Amino acid sequence: MAEVLSHSVEAARPRAKAADITLELETGRPVRGIFDPDRLGQAIDNVVSNAIKYTPEGGTIKVRAGTSADRINCEITDTGIGMSEQELNQAFTRFFRAANAHSSTIPGAGLGLAITKTIIENHKGTISLFSSPGNGTTVQFTLPKAGTDPSP
């Protein structure tokens, strides 16, 4: 997991730097999971890309990974513009874009989080969003560790 996260963070680092955003990676010891690294990388890329788009200049994005008894836990937190409760309820809906995305020059088609959710759930994982306007957003997801039964 640390390898996949590191690859995504390093790929996004030039965009973050150009936007004057600090991008941090915090991982513990290597943990093997049950996942397709390419698809999981796509999911992480989607979340980090959104964090960069919606975090103003001088902000911070933290990408963290850890473990519990039988799960890998990942969290991507930004100091961005955040979302309202109504936007949070629709965030995983295909083609949904927050109101502030429509009124600004933030590019996107509204597919990233829908695709991300599908990828995580297809890996027997879970994904959650936490946010409030002006206070950034946190995306948390979990996946089964290698050697655990991934069935619900």
VENHUFEN-V596848 format. One record per residue. N is the residue number from 0. RES is the residue in one letter. NEAR is the number of other C-alpha atoms within 12 Angstrom. Layout:
# VENHUFEN-V596848
n=N res=RES near=NEAR
n=N res=RES near=NEAR
This chain:
# VENHUFEN-V596848
n=0 res=M near=37
n=1 res=A near=30
n=2 res=E near=24
n=3 res=V near=31
n=4 res=L near=38
n=5 res=S near=28
n=6 res=H near=22
n=7 res=S near=33
n=8 res=V near=36
n=9 res=E near=23
n=10 res=A near=21
n=11 res=A near=33
n=12 res=R near=26
n=13 res=P near=17
n=14 res=R near=24
n=15 res=A near=32
n=16 res=K near=22
n=17 res=A near=16
n=18 res=A near=23
n=19 res=D near=19
n=20 res=I near=29
n=21 res=T near=30
n=22 res=L near=37
n=23 res=E near=27
n=24 res=L near=29
n=25 res=E near=24
n=26 res=T near=25
n=27 res=G near=21
n=28 res=R near=14
n=29 res=P near=19
n=30 res=V near=28
n=31 res=R near=26
n=32 res=G near=32
n=33 res=I near=27
n=34 res=F near=29
n=35 res=D near=19
n=36 res=P near=24
n=37 res=D near=17
n=38 res=R near=23
n=39 res=L near=36
n=40 res=G near=30
n=41 res=Q near=30
n=42 res=A near=37
n=43 res=I near=43
n=44 res=D near=33
n=45 res=N near=32
n=46 res=V near=45
n=47 res=V near=46
n=48 res=S near=34
n=49 res=N near=41
n=50 res=A near=43
n=51 res=I near=40
n=52 res=K near=35
n=53 res=Y near=38
n=54 res=T near=35
n=55 res=P near=27
n=56 res=E near=23
n=57 res=G near=19
n=58 res=G near=27
n=59 res=T near=33
n=60 res=I near=40
n=61 res=K near=35
n=62 res=V near=38
n=63 res=R near=33
n=64 res=A near=35
n=65 res=G near=31
n=66 res=T near=26
n=67 res=S near=16
n=68 res=A near=15
n=69 res=D near=22
n=70 res=R near=28
n=71 res=I near=37
n=72 res=N near=34
n=73 res=C near=39
n=74 res=E near=34
n=75 res=I near=44
n=76 res=T near=38
n=77 res=D near=42
n=78 res=T near=31
n=79 res=G near=32
n=80 res=I near=29
n=81 res=G near=33
n=82 res=M near=31
n=83 res=S near=22
n=84 res=E near=16
n=85 res=Q near=19
n=86 res=E near=23
n=87 res=L near=25
n=88 res=N near=18
n=89 res=Q near=21
n=90 res=A near=34
n=91 res=F near=28
n=92 res=T near=22
n=93 res=R near=19
n=94 res=F near=17
n=95 res=F near=24
n=96 res=R near=30
n=97 res=A near=32
n=98 res=A near=21
n=99 res=N near=21
n=100 res=A near=22
n=101 res=H near=15
n=102 res=S near=10
n=103 res=S near=13
n=104 res=T near=11
n=105 res=I near=21
n=106 res=P near=19
n=107 res=G near=21
n=108 res=A near=19
n=109 res=G near=25
n=110 res=L near=23
n=111 res=G near=29
n=112 res=L near=36
n=113 res=A near=25
n=114 res=I near=29
n=115 res=T near=37
n=116 res=K near=33
n=117 res=T near=24
n=118 res=I near=31
n=119 res=I near=37
n=120 res=E near=25
n=121 res=N near=24
n=122 res=H near=31
n=123 res=K near=27
n=124 res=G near=31
n=125 res=T near=26
n=126 res=I near=33
n=127 res=S near=27
n=128 res=L near=30
n=129 res=F near=26
n=130 res=S near=28
n=131 res=S near=21
n=132 res=P near=22
n=133 res=G near=18
n=134 res=N near=21
n=135 res=G near=30
n=136 res=T near=37
n=137 res=T near=32
n=138 res=V near=38
n=139 res=Q near=31
n=140 res=F near=36
n=141 res=T near=36
n=142 res=L near=40
n=143 res=P near=33
n=144 res=K near=27
n=145 res=A near=20
n=146 res=G near=15
n=147 res=T near=18
n=148 res=D near=16
n=149 res=P near=22
n=150 res=S near=14
n=151 res=P near=12
